[in-house]
Amino acid sequence: MKRNIKFSIIVVSLNTKDDFIKTINSILNQKYYNYEIIVIDGNSSDGTIKEINKLKNKIKKKIIEKDKGIYHAMNKGIKYINSNLTLFLNSGDILSNKDILNKVNLIIQKQKRVDIIVGKNIVQSNFKYYSKYEKIHDLTFSSVFSHQSTFIKSKLFLKKKYDLKYKIAADFDLFKYFYSKNKIFYYTKLICSTSKADGISDKNRLLALSEFYNISKKYTNNKKISFFLKYLFNFIYISLVELIKLIIPKKITLLILKFKYRNRCL
């Protein structure tokens, strides 16, 4: 029987006091206690720092200072992990129930070898729906699962951290790298987290698309034409969607989104 594992949970925040409290409470409410919390705050001015200071007996490490973006903050947290598995939560992301860490621990106990555990994520918007959830493969062109529900073997960060030249898709780059190195991904139907809609990639879709394209090319030698066609198709699609949003009423936009995510709605 394997020993119960230790988790590192890195929480990144910036001027999101209420969301930060929800994220921390979802961790502290876990029935599984073998974890450490690392908080990286970009020098918030809305009261978040006061909340962080209240947790001095609950968190292993806090870093409060300006950073160069979310992935820079995440890399800061990586320096302090001392665990078997690492999970990253943005302020506002919450673990979906009190048994998540316990259930992930049980997965580790049963598997002979696993490097990355991928669970499901629910997006909370004007309606609820499941995030995209697919297996990564050679032709994967963009994010296919949520980092908020992905547990990464901590020692993998000795080989690679988040590449800061990517502002939106550095997590996609990280997972493509691990896949290219034949790391073992284990996919579970466990719903691990809930996140809010309109994240950074939702607000910068064309930049995200450009980064997805460049990353995809980097990890292949013979599919570059295929990736270019995907890029071109998605560029046209995203541009049309953004144009339509400017023209039609929000109620109609909401109906279109519900239709788009109809197979993933709750």
Disulfide bonds with the S-S distance in Angstrom:
none
